[in-house]
Amino acid sequence: MSDAQHSPSKDIPKEPAKDPVKDEPTKTTEKPVNNEQINLKVVTQDSTEVFFKIKKNTPLKKLMEAFCNKQGLNMSSVRFLSDGVRITPDKTASDLGLQDGDVIDAMMNQVGGF
């Protein structure tokens, strides 16, 4: 037998030593809390209910636009409220402390008096 058959180190390249700190995965196995999905119900003045499933960190503008598109409404003619407080489109469910099953009220702007 020759030396080439007995010496596997010649055939197998050696891997460089790994730095244990550098090679650790940066991703955590836990899901971020703000990335979880919740179900929200949007209710109109005439008691129409529309259900949405969104991520807690998604701007509510997406929900507002989807609601208006489904209802055939202009977004500027609808006000969205959570617990009586107006919701701005840049806020997220997490920002407002919304939980699974919470209700958002959709109110039509009133034009004129009385």
Backbone as XML, in Angstrom:
<?xml version="1.0"?>
<chain id="A" units="angstrom">
  <residue number="1" name="MET">
    <atom name="N" x="0.836" y="-1.183" z="0.000"/>
    <atom name="CA" x="0.000" y="0.000" z="0.000"/>
    <atom name="C" x="0.878" y="1.242" z="0.000"/>
  </residue>
  <residue number="2" name="SER">
    <atom name="N" x="0.431" y="2.232" z="-0.677"/>
    <atom name="CA" x="1.230" y="3.446" z="-0.756"/>
    <atom name="C" x="0.841" y="4.412" z="0.349"/>
  </residue>
  <residue number="3" name="ASP">
    <atom name="N" x="1.648" y="5.446" z="0.531"/>
    <atom name="CA" x="1.369" y="6.449" z="1.560"/>
    <atom name="C" x="0.095" y="7.227" z="1.256"/>
  </residue>
  <residue number="4" name="ALA">
    <atom name="N" x="-0.275" y="7.377" z="-0.016"/>
    <atom name="CA" x="-1.462" y="8.136" z="-0.393"/>
    <atom name="C" x="-2.724" y="7.462" z="0.134"/>
  </residue>
  <residue number="5" name="GLN">
    <atom name="N" x="-2.731" y="6.116" z="0.216"/>
    <atom name="CA" x="-3.898" y="5.413" z="0.713"/>
    <atom name="C" x="-4.010" y="5.522" z="2.229"/>
  </residue>
  <residue number="6" name="HIS">
    <atom name="N" x="-2.907" y="5.656" z="2.922"/>
    <atom name="CA" x="-2.913" y="5.714" z="4.380"/>
    <atom name="C" x="-3.033" y="7.128" z="4.919"/>
  </residue>
  <residue number="7" name="SER">
    <atom name="N" x="-2.854" y="8.110" z="4.117"/>
    <atom name="CA" x="-2.856" y="9.486" z="4.590"/>
    <atom name="C" x="-4.089" y="10.234" z="4.074"/>
  </residue>
  <residue number="8" name="PRO">
    <atom name="N" x="-5.220" y="10.146" z="4.803"/>
    <atom name="CA" x="-6.436" y="10.818" z="4.348"/>
    <atom name="C" x="-6.331" y="12.343" z="4.403"/>
  </residue>
  <residue number="9" name="SER">
    <atom name="N" x="-5.390" y="12.873" z="5.171"/>
    <atom name="CA" x="-5.282" y="14.321" z="5.287"/>
    <atom name="C" x="-4.881" y="14.971" z="3.967"/>
  </residue>
  <residue number="10" name="LYS">
    <atom name="N" x="-4.263" y="14.221" z="3.065"/>
    <atom name="CA" x="-3.899" y="14.775" z="1.768"/>
    <atom name="C" x="-5.131" y="14.933" z="0.876"/>
  </residue>
  <residue number="11" name="ASP">
    <atom name="N" x="-6.120" y="14.058" z="1.043"/>
    <atom name="CA" x="-7.297" y="14.064" z="0.183"/>
    <atom name="C" x="-8.405" y="14.976" z="0.704"/>
  </residue>
  <residue number="12" name="ILE">
    <atom name="N" x="-8.503" y="15.152" z="2.000"/>
    <atom name="CA" x="-9.575" y="15.939" z="2.600"/>
    <atom name="C" x="-9.026" y="17.300" z="2.992"/>
  </residue>
  <residue number="13" name="PRO">
    <atom name="N" x="-9.586" y="18.363" z="2.389"/>
    <atom name="CA" x="-9.097" y="19.697" z="2.776"/>
    <atom name="C" x="-9.530" y="20.025" z="4.204"/>
  </residue>
  <residue number="14" name="LYS">
    <atom name="N" x="-8.661" y="20.664" z="4.921"/>
    <atom name="CA" x="-8.973" y="21.057" z="6.297"/>
    <atom name="C" x="-9.772" y="22.346" z="6.278"/>
  </residue>
  <residue number="15" name="GLU">
    <atom name="N" x="-10.795" y="22.409" z="7.127"/>
    <atom name="CA" x="-11.578" y="23.635" z="7.251"/>
    <atom name="C" x="-10.870" y="24.568" z="8.214"/>
  </residue>
  <residue number="16" name="PRO">
    <atom name="N" x="-10.942" y="25.859" z="7.950"/>
    <atom name="CA" x="-10.335" y="26.796" z="8.900"/>
    <atom name="C" x="-11.084" y="26.728" z="10.231"/>
  </residue>
  <residue number="17" name="ALA">
    <atom name="N" x="-10.382" y="26.997" z="11.291"/>
    <atom name="CA" x="-11.004" y="26.984" z="12.620"/>
    <atom name="C" x="-12.097" y="28.042" z="12.669"/>
  </residue>
  <residue number="18" name="LYS">
    <atom name="N" x="-13.236" y="27.670" z="13.236"/>
    <atom name="CA" x="-14.364" y="28.600" z="13.305"/>
    <atom name="C" x="-14.284" y="29.443" z="14.565"/>
  </residue>
  <residue number="19" name="ASP">
    <atom name="N" x="-14.590" y="30.697" z="14.400"/>
    <atom name="CA" x="-14.693" y="31.603" z="15.537"/>
    <atom name="C" x="-16.085" y="31.408" z="16.123"/>
  </residue>
  <residue number="20" name="PRO">
    <atom name="N" x="-16.221" y="30.874" z="17.343"/>
    <atom name="CA" x="-17.543" y="30.564" z="17.878"/>
    <atom name="C" x="-18.452" y="31.783" z="18.012"/>
  </residue>
  <residue number="21" name="VAL">
    <atom name="N" x="-17.899" y="32.950" z="18.239"/>
    <atom name="CA" x="-18.728" y="34.144" z="18.377"/>
    <atom name="C" x="-19.195" y="34.617" z="17.003"/>
  </residue>
  <residue number="22" name="LYS">
    <atom name="N" x="-18.303" y="34.589" z="16.037"/>
    <atom name="CA" x="-18.614" y="35.087" z="14.706"/>
    <atom name="C" x="-19.617" y="34.186" z="13.979"/>
  </residue>
  <residue number="23" name="ASP">
    <atom name="N" x="-19.523" y="32.881" z="14.175"/>
    <atom name="CA" x="-20.340" y="31.944" z="13.420"/>
    <atom name="C" x="-21.680" y="31.614" z="14.067"/>
  </residue>
  <residue number="24" name="GLU">
    <atom name="N" x="-21.984" y="32.214" z="15.195"/>
    <atom name="CA" x="-23.284" y="31.960" z="15.807"/>
    <atom name="C" x="-24.370" y="32.581" z="14.946"/>
  </residue>
  <residue number="25" name="PRO">
    <atom name="N" x="-25.499" y="31.899" z="14.798"/>
    <atom name="CA" x="-26.585" y="32.497" z="14.008"/>
    <atom name="C" x="-27.109" y="33.759" z="14.676"/>
  </residue>
  <residue number="26" name="THR">
    <atom name="N" x="-27.418" y="34.755" z="13.869"/>
    <atom name="CA" x="-27.903" y="36.019" z="14.420"/>
    <atom name="C" x="-29.407" y="36.003" z="14.618"/>
  </residue>
  <residue number="27" name="LYS">
    <atom name="N" x="-30.101" y="35.076" z="13.954"/>
    <atom name="CA" x="-31.550" y="35.008" z="14.100"/>
    <atom name="C" x="-31.904" y="34.251" z="15.369"/>
  </residue>
  <residue number="28" name="THR">
    <atom name="N" x="-32.920" y="34.728" z="16.047"/>
    <atom name="CA" x="-33.406" y="34.008" z="17.211"/>
    <atom name="C" x="-34.521" y="33.086" z="16.766"/>
  </residue>
  <residue number="29" name="THR">
    <atom name="N" x="-34.733" y="32.029" z="17.502"/>
    <atom name="CA" x="-35.780" y="31.079" z="17.137"/>
    <atom name="C" x="-37.143" y="31.558" z="17.604"/>
  </residue>
  <residue number="30" name="GLU">
    <atom name="N" x="-37.178" y="32.529" z="18.496"/>
    <atom name="CA" x="-38.455" y="33.043" z="18.982"/>
    <atom name="C" x="-38.996" y="34.076" z="18.012"/>
  </residue>
  <residue number="31" name="LYS">
    <atom name="N" x="-40.324" y="34.070" z="17.835"/>
    <atom name="CA" x="-40.959" y="35.082" z="16.991"/>
    <atom name="C" x="-41.036" y="36.390" z="17.772"/>
  </residue>
  <residue number="32" name="PRO">
    <atom name="N" x="-40.767" y="37.508" z="17.112"/>
    <atom name="CA" x="-40.974" y="38.777" z="17.802"/>
    <atom name="C" x="-42.455" y="38.937" z="18.138"/>
  </residue>
  <residue number="33" name="VAL">
    <atom name="N" x="-42.730" y="39.484" z="19.302"/>
    <atom name="CA" x="-44.107" y="39.632" z="19.754"/>
    <atom name="C" x="-44.902" y="40.500" z="18.791"/>
  </residue>
  <residue number="34" name="ASN">
    <atom name="N" x="-44.291" y="41.551" z="18.261"/>
    <atom name="CA" x="-45.005" y="42.476" z="17.387"/>
    <atom name="C" x="-45.318" y="41.890" z="16.015"/>
  </residue>
  <residue number="35" name="ASN">
    <atom name="N" x="-44.759" y="40.734" z="15.693"/>
    <atom name="CA" x="-44.988" y="40.137" z="14.386"/>
    <atom name="C" x="-46.171" y="39.172" z="14.392"/>
  </residue>
  <residue number="36" name="GLU">
    <atom name="N" x="-46.791" y="38.968" z="15.547"/>
    <atom name="CA" x="-47.911" y="38.039" z="15.600"/>
    <atom name="C" x="-49.135" y="38.636" z="14.921"/>
  </residue>
  <residue number="37" name="GLN">
    <atom name="N" x="-49.995" y="37.765" z="14.423"/>
    <atom name="CA" x="-51.199" y="38.225" z="13.744"/>
    <atom name="C" x="-52.370" y="38.261" z="14.710"/>
  </residue>
  <residue number="38" name="ILE">
    <atom name="N" x="-53.227" y="39.249" z="14.500"/>
    <atom name="CA" x="-54.438" y="39.372" z="15.307"/>
    <atom name="C" x="-55.632" y="39.574" z="14.381"/>
  </residue>
  <residue number="39" name="ASN">
    <atom name="N" x="-56.798" y="39.231" z="14.885"/>
    <atom name="CA" x="-58.043" y="39.444" z="14.157"/>
    <atom name="C" x="-58.704" y="40.700" z="14.697"/>
  </residue>
  <residue number="40" name="LEU">
    <atom name="N" x="-59.056" y="41.605" z="13.794"/>
    <atom name="CA" x="-59.747" y="42.834" z="14.169"/>
    <atom name="C" x="-61.067" y="42.904" z="13.421"/>
  </residue>
  <residue number="41" name="LYS">
    <atom name="N" x="-62.050" y="43.511" z="14.057"/>
    <atom name="CA" x="-63.355" y="43.687" z="13.435"/>
    <atom name="C" x="-63.595" y="45.176" z="13.256"/>
  </residue>
  <residue number="42" name="VAL">
    <atom name="N" x="-63.936" y="45.575" z="12.022"/>
    <atom name="CA" x="-64.287" y="46.966" z="11.736"/>
    <atom name="C" x="-65.802" y="47.017" z="11.607"/>
  </residue>
  <residue number="43" name="VAL">
    <atom name="N" x="-66.425" y="47.899" z="12.398"/>
    <atom name="CA" x="-67.884" y="48.016" z="12.429"/>
    <atom name="C" x="-68.278" y="49.415" z="11.974"/>
  </residue>
  <residue number="44" name="THR">
    <atom name="N" x="-69.237" y="49.471" z="11.049"/>
    <atom name="CA" x="-69.722" y="50.759" z="10.550"/>
    <atom name="C" x="-70.905" y="51.233" z="11.388"/>
  </residue>
  <residue number="45" name="GLN">
    <atom name="N" x="-71.365" y="52.454" z="11.098"/>
    <atom name="CA" x="-72.499" y="53.031" z="11.824"/>
    <atom name="C" x="-73.781" y="52.233" z="11.610"/>
  </residue>
  <residue number="46" name="ASP">
    <atom name="N" x="-73.892" y="51.563" z="10.459"/>
    <atom name="CA" x="-75.093" y="50.758" z="10.215"/>
    <atom name="C" x="-74.886" y="49.291" z="10.607"/>
  </residue>
  <residue number="47" name="SER">
    <atom name="N" x="-73.904" y="49.045" z="11.466"/>
    <atom name="CA" x="-73.603" y="47.727" z="12.049"/>
    <atom name="C" x="-73.043" y="46.704" z="11.066"/>
  </residue>
  <residue number="48" name="THR">
    <atom name="N" x="-72.543" y="47.150" z="9.927"/>
    <atom name="CA" x="-71.846" y="46.241" z="9.017"/>
    <atom name="C" x="-70.517" y="45.867" z="9.658"/>
  </residue>
  <residue number="49" name="GLU">
    <atom name="N" x="-70.203" y="44.563" z="9.655"/>
    <atom name="CA" x="-68.957" y="44.086" z="10.253"/>
    <atom name="C" x="-68.046" y="43.524" z="9.169"/>
  </residue>
  <residue number="50" name="VAL">
    <atom name="N" x="-66.792" y="43.953" z="9.188"/>
    <atom name="CA" x="-65.791" y="43.434" z="8.264"/>
    <atom name="C" x="-64.609" y="42.978" z="9.111"/>
  </residue>
  <residue number="51" name="PHE">
    <atom name="N" x="-64.158" y="41.743" z="8.872"/>
    <atom name="CA" x="-63.090" y="41.164" z="9.675"/>
    <atom name="C" x="-61.768" y="41.200" z="8.922"/>
  </residue>
  <residue number="52" name="PHE">
    <atom name="N" x="-60.702" y="41.492" z="9.668"/>
    <atom name="CA" x="-59.364" y="41.546" z="9.100"/>
    <atom name="C" x="-58.401" y="40.790" z="9.999"/>
  </residue>
  <residue number="53" name="LYS">
    <atom name="N" x="-57.415" y="40.157" z="9.368"/>
    <atom name="CA" x="-56.325" y="39.515" z="10.097"/>
    <atom name="C" x="-55.052" y="40.247" z="9.685"/>
  </residue>
  <residue number="54" name="ILE">
    <atom name="N" x="-54.405" y="40.888" z="10.648"/>
    <atom name="CA" x="-53.208" y="41.674" z="10.335"/>
    <atom name="C" x="-52.105" y="41.374" z="11.340"/>
  </residue>
  <residue number="55" name="LYS">
    <atom name="N" x="-50.891" y="41.715" z="10.953"/>
    <atom name="CA" x="-49.765" y="41.625" z="11.883"/>
    <atom name="C" x="-49.797" y="42.856" z="12.771"/>
  </residue>
  <residue number="56" name="LYS">
    <atom name="N" x="-49.372" y="42.680" z="14.012"/>
    <atom name="CA" x="-49.418" y="43.791" z="14.969"/>
    <atom name="C" x="-48.506" y="44.950" z="14.576"/>
  </residue>
  <residue number="57" name="ASN">
    <atom name="N" x="-47.490" y="44.667" z="13.746"/>
    <atom name="CA" x="-46.561" y="45.740" z="13.374"/>
    <atom name="C" x="-46.857" y="46.336" z="11.997"/>
  </residue>
  <residue number="58" name="THR">
    <atom name="N" x="-47.985" y="45.963" z="11.388"/>
    <atom name="CA" x="-48.389" y="46.519" z="10.094"/>
    <atom name="C" x="-49.106" y="47.849" z="10.309"/>
  </residue>
  <residue number="59" name="PRO">
    <atom name="N" x="-48.727" y="48.895" z="9.562"/>
    <atom name="CA" x="-49.458" y="50.167" z="9.700"/>
    <atom name="C" x="-50.945" y="49.952" z="9.389"/>
  </residue>
  <residue number="60" name="LEU">
    <atom name="N" x="-51.804" y="50.561" z="10.197"/>
    <atom name="CA" x="-53.243" y="50.373" z="10.036"/>
    <atom name="C" x="-53.773" y="50.996" z="8.749"/>
  </residue>
  <residue number="61" name="LYS">
    <atom name="N" x="-52.948" y="51.755" z="8.067"/>
    <atom name="CA" x="-53.347" y="52.319" z="6.775"/>
    <atom name="C" x="-53.771" y="51.207" z="5.819"/>
  </residue>
  <residue number="62" name="LYS">
    <atom name="N" x="-53.086" y="50.063" z="5.879"/>
    <atom name="CA" x="-53.437" y="48.947" z="4.996"/>
    <atom name="C" x="-54.840" y="48.435" z="5.297"/>
  </residue>
  <residue number="63" name="LEU">
    <atom name="N" x="-55.168" y="48.303" z="6.564"/>
    <atom name="CA" x="-56.508" y="47.871" z="6.959"/>
    <atom name="C" x="-57.539" y="48.902" z="6.517"/>
  </residue>
  <residue number="64" name="MET">
    <atom name="N" x="-57.248" y="50.172" z="6.734"/>
    <atom name="CA" x="-58.175" y="51.246" z="6.368"/>
    <atom name="C" x="-58.449" y="51.253" z="4.864"/>
  </residue>
  <residue number="65" name="GLU">
    <atom name="N" x="-57.383" y="51.136" z="4.073"/>
    <atom name="CA" x="-57.544" y="51.124" z="2.618"/>
    <atom name="C" x="-58.342" y="49.906" z="2.166"/>
  </residue>
  <residue number="66" name="ALA">
    <atom name="N" x="-58.044" y="48.744" z="2.737"/>
    <atom name="CA" x="-58.761" y="47.517" z="2.372"/>
    <atom name="C" x="-60.241" y="47.631" z="2.726"/>
  </residue>
  <residue number="67" name="PHE">
    <atom name="N" x="-60.527" y="48.193" z="3.894"/>
    <atom name="CA" x="-61.924" y="48.377" z="4.304"/>
    <atom name="C" x="-62.653" y="49.293" z="3.325"/>
  </residue>
  <residue number="68" name="CYS">
    <atom name="N" x="-62.049" y="50.427" z="3.019"/>
    <atom name="CA" x="-62.686" y="51.390" z="2.113"/>
    <atom name="C" x="-62.887" y="50.792" z="0.720"/>
  </residue>
  <residue number="69" name="ASN">
    <atom name="N" x="-61.912" y="50.023" z="0.244"/>
    <atom name="CA" x="-62.059" y="49.376" z="-1.063"/>
    <atom name="C" x="-63.214" y="48.377" z="-1.055"/>
  </residue>
  <residue number="70" name="LYS">
    <atom name="N" x="-63.322" y="47.582" z="0.007"/>
    <atom name="CA" x="-64.410" y="46.595" z="0.106"/>
    <atom name="C" x="-65.777" y="47.265" z="0.174"/>
  </residue>
  <residue number="71" name="GLN">
    <atom name="N" x="-65.827" y="48.410" z="0.832"/>
    <atom name="CA" x="-67.100" y="49.104" z="1.025"/>
    <atom name="C" x="-67.388" y="50.129" z="-0.072"/>
  </residue>
  <residue number="72" name="GLY">
    <atom name="N" x="-66.429" y="50.346" z="-0.973"/>
    <atom name="CA" x="-66.609" y="51.327" z="-2.041"/>
    <atom name="C" x="-66.610" y="52.754" z="-1.528"/>
  </residue>
  <residue number="73" name="LEU">
    <atom name="N" x="-65.793" y="53.020" z="-0.523"/>
    <atom name="CA" x="-65.745" y="54.346" z="0.096"/>
    <atom name="C" x="-64.414" y="55.024" z="-0.185"/>
  </residue>
  <residue number="74" name="ASN">
    <atom name="N" x="-64.422" y="56.345" z="-0.115"/>
    <atom name="CA" x="-63.198" y="57.124" z="-0.209"/>
    <atom name="C" x="-62.603" y="57.198" z="1.198"/>
  </residue>
  <residue number="75" name="MET">
    <atom name="N" x="-61.322" y="56.919" z="1.315"/>
    <atom name="CA" x="-60.703" y="56.896" z="2.642"/>
    <atom name="C" x="-60.816" y="58.234" z="3.368"/>
  </residue>
  <residue number="76" name="SER">
    <atom name="N" x="-60.870" y="59.327" z="2.625"/>
    <atom name="CA" x="-60.964" y="60.641" z="3.271"/>
    <atom name="C" x="-62.357" y="60.905" z="3.846"/>
  </residue>
  <residue number="77" name="SER">
    <atom name="N" x="-63.326" y="60.057" z="3.512"/>
    <atom name="CA" x="-64.685" y="60.259" z="4.028"/>
    <atom name="C" x="-64.993" y="59.378" z="5.238"/>
  </residue>
  <residue number="78" name="VAL">
    <atom name="N" x="-64.006" y="58.623" z="5.702"/>
    <atom name="CA" x="-64.225" y="57.704" z="6.826"/>
    <atom name="C" x="-63.223" y="58.005" z="7.933"/>
  </residue>
  <residue number="79" name="ARG">
    <atom name="N" x="-63.689" y="57.963" z="9.165"/>
    <atom name="CA" x="-62.825" y="58.117" z="10.339"/>
    <atom name="C" x="-62.837" y="56.796" z="11.095"/>
  </residue>
  <residue number="80" name="PHE">
    <atom name="N" x="-61.658" y="56.348" z="11.484"/>
    <atom name="CA" x="-61.534" y="55.093" z="12.217"/>
    <atom name="C" x="-61.212" y="55.395" z="13.672"/>
  </residue>
  <residue number="81" name="LEU">
    <atom name="N" x="-61.925" y="54.735" z="14.574"/>
    <atom name="CA" x="-61.774" y="54.981" z="16.009"/>
    <atom name="C" x="-61.544" y="53.679" z="16.761"/>
  </residue>
  <residue number="82" name="SER">
    <atom name="N" x="-60.730" y="53.772" z="17.781"/>
    <atom name="CA" x="-60.526" y="52.663" z="18.704"/>
    <atom name="C" x="-60.775" y="53.205" z="20.104"/>
  </residue>
  <residue number="83" name="ASP">
    <atom name="N" x="-61.768" y="52.668" z="20.768"/>
    <atom name="CA" x="-62.165" y="53.155" z="22.099"/>
    <atom name="C" x="-62.436" y="54.661" z="22.076"/>
  </residue>
  <residue number="84" name="GLY">
    <atom name="N" x="-63.045" y="55.139" z="20.992"/>
    <atom name="CA" x="-63.409" y="56.549" z="20.878"/>
    <atom name="C" x="-62.285" y="57.472" z="20.466"/>
  </residue>
  <residue number="85" name="VAL">
    <atom name="N" x="-61.086" y="56.943" z="20.273"/>
    <atom name="CA" x="-59.930" y="57.754" z="19.896"/>
    <atom name="C" x="-59.630" y="57.516" z="18.418"/>
  </residue>
  <residue number="86" name="ARG">
    <atom name="N" x="-59.454" y="58.616" z="17.688"/>
    <atom name="CA" x="-59.198" y="58.505" z="16.250"/>
    <atom name="C" x="-57.871" y="57.799" z="15.988"/>
  </residue>
  <residue number="87" name="ILE">
    <atom name="N" x="-57.877" y="56.922" z="14.996"/>
    <atom name="CA" x="-56.684" y="56.171" z="14.607"/>
    <atom name="C" x="-56.052" y="56.865" z="13.410"/>
  </residue>
  <residue number="88" name="THR">
    <atom name="N" x="-54.763" y="57.158" z="13.495"/>
    <atom name="CA" x="-54.046" y="57.720" z="12.353"/>
    <atom name="C" x="-53.454" y="56.566" z="11.538"/>
  </residue>
  <residue number="89" name="PRO">
    <atom name="N" x="-53.371" y="56.734" z="10.214"/>
    <atom name="CA" x="-52.937" y="55.637" z="9.343"/>
    <atom name="C" x="-51.537" y="55.099" z="9.623"/>
  </residue>
  <residue number="90" name="ASP">
    <atom name="N" x="-50.667" y="55.916" z="10.207"/>
    <atom name="CA" x="-49.296" y="55.469" z="10.446"/>
    <atom name="C" x="-49.151" y="54.600" z="11.691"/>
  </residue>
  <residue number="91" name="LYS">
    <atom name="N" x="-50.166" y="54.541" z="12.520"/>
    <atom name="CA" x="-50.107" y="53.742" z="13.751"/>
    <atom name="C" x="-50.281" y="52.259" z="13.438"/>
  </residue>
  <residue number="92" name="THR">
    <atom name="N" x="-49.756" y="51.422" z="14.323"/>
    <atom name="CA" x="-49.922" y="49.975" z="14.198"/>
    <atom name="C" x="-50.821" y="49.479" z="15.326"/>
  </residue>
  <residue number="93" name="ALA">
    <atom name="N" x="-51.275" y="48.250" z="15.202"/>
    <atom name="CA" x="-52.090" y="47.652" z="16.262"/>
    <atom name="C" x="-51.293" y="47.595" z="17.561"/>
  </residue>
  <residue number="94" name="SER">
    <atom name="N" x="-50.008" y="47.344" z="17.443"/>
    <atom name="CA" x="-49.140" y="47.300" z="18.619"/>
    <atom name="C" x="-49.051" y="48.671" z="19.285"/>
  </residue>
  <residue number="95" name="ASP">
    <atom name="N" x="-48.926" y="49.733" z="18.475"/>
    <atom name="CA" x="-48.861" y="51.099" z="19.013"/>
    <atom name="C" x="-50.092" y="51.421" z="19.849"/>
  </residue>
  <residue number="96" name="LEU">
    <atom name="N" x="-51.248" y="50.953" z="19.390"/>
    <atom name="CA" x="-52.519" y="51.275" z="20.048"/>
    <atom name="C" x="-52.905" y="50.262" z="21.118"/>
  </residue>
  <residue number="97" name="GLY">
    <atom name="N" x="-52.112" y="49.217" z="21.269"/>
    <atom name="CA" x="-52.422" y="48.197" z="22.265"/>
    <atom name="C" x="-53.606" y="47.323" z="21.881"/>
  </residue>
  <residue number="98" name="LEU">
    <atom name="N" x="-53.877" y="47.218" z="20.576"/>
    <atom name="CA" x="-54.997" y="46.395" z="20.125"/>
    <atom name="C" x="-54.671" y="44.917" z="20.307"/>
  </residue>
  <residue number="99" name="GLN">
    <atom name="N" x="-55.675" y="44.170" z="20.695"/>
    <atom name="CA" x="-55.532" y="42.735" z="20.932"/>
    <atom name="C" x="-56.422" y="41.962" z="19.968"/>
  </residue>
  <residue number="100" name="ASP">
    <atom name="N" x="-56.207" y="40.670" z="19.899"/>
    <atom name="CA" x="-57.020" y="39.804" z="19.056"/>
    <atom name="C" x="-58.495" y="39.946" z="19.424"/>
  </residue>
  <residue number="101" name="GLY">
    <atom name="N" x="-59.338" y="40.196" z="18.430"/>
    <atom name="CA" x="-60.776" y="40.326" z="18.658"/>
    <atom name="C" x="-61.255" y="41.738" z="18.929"/>
  </residue>
  <residue number="102" name="ASP">
    <atom name="N" x="-60.350" y="42.712" z="19.003"/>
    <atom name="CA" x="-60.766" y="44.097" z="19.261"/>
    <atom name="C" x="-61.569" y="44.657" z="18.088"/>
  </residue>
  <residue number="103" name="VAL">
    <atom name="N" x="-62.342" y="45.702" z="18.386"/>
    <atom name="CA" x="-63.231" y="46.320" z="17.406"/>
    <atom name="C" x="-62.742" y="47.726" z="17.078"/>
  </residue>
  <residue number="104" name="ILE">
    <atom name="N" x="-62.756" y="48.038" z="15.792"/>
    <atom name="CA" x="-62.466" y="49.391" z="15.308"/>
    <atom name="C" x="-63.762" y="49.927" z="14.719"/>
  </residue>
  <residue number="105" name="ASP">
    <atom name="N" x="-64.132" y="51.138" z="15.105"/>
    <atom name="CA" x="-65.346" y="51.764" z="14.583"/>
    <atom name="C" x="-65.001" y="52.592" z="13.352"/>
  </residue>
  <residue number="106" name="ALA">
    <atom name="N" x="-65.806" y="52.441" z="12.301"/>
    <atom name="CA" x="-65.646" y="53.237" z="11.083"/>
    <atom name="C" x="-66.823" y="54.194" z="10.999"/>
  </residue>
  <residue number="107" name="MET">
    <atom name="N" x="-66.539" y="55.478" z="11.095"/>
    <atom name="CA" x="-67.579" y="56.505" z="11.089"/>
    <atom name="C" x="-67.466" y="57.358" z="9.831"/>
  </residue>
  <residue number="108" name="MET">
    <atom name="N" x="-68.598" y="57.585" z="9.203"/>
    <atom name="CA" x="-68.638" y="58.446" z="8.019"/>
    <atom name="C" x="-68.572" y="59.898" z="8.472"/>
  </residue>
  <residue number="109" name="ASN">
    <atom name="N" x="-67.813" y="60.704" z="7.718"/>
    <atom name="CA" x="-67.770" y="62.139" z="8.011"/>
    <atom name="C" x="-69.144" y="62.734" z="7.770"/>
  </residue>
  <residue number="110" name="GLN">
    <atom name="N" x="-69.539" y="63.611" z="8.659"/>
    <atom name="CA" x="-70.813" y="64.298" z="8.481"/>
    <atom name="C" x="-70.559" y="65.595" z="7.735"/>
  </residue>
  <residue number="111" name="VAL">
    <atom name="N" x="-71.320" y="65.794" z="6.666"/>
    <atom name="CA" x="-71.203" y="67.017" z="5.891"/>
    <atom name="C" x="-72.431" y="67.862" z="6.172"/>
  </residue>
  <residue number="112" name="GLY">
    <atom name="N" x="-72.222" y="69.081" z="6.595"/>
    <atom name="CA" x="-73.349" y="69.958" z="6.901"/>
    <atom name="C" x="-73.658" y="69.956" z="8.383"/>
  </residue>
  <residue number="113" name="GLY">
    <atom name="N" x="-74.757" y="70.562" z="8.736"/>
    <atom name="CA" x="-75.089" y="70.715" z="10.150"/>
    <atom name="C" x="-76.253" y="69.863" z="10.579"/>
  </residue>
  <residue number="114" name="PHE">
    <atom name="N" x="-76.787" y="70.207" z="11.726"/>
    <atom name="CA" x="-77.908" y="69.572" z="12.407"/>
    <atom name="C" x="-77.460" y="68.311" z="13.009"/>
  </residue>
</chain>
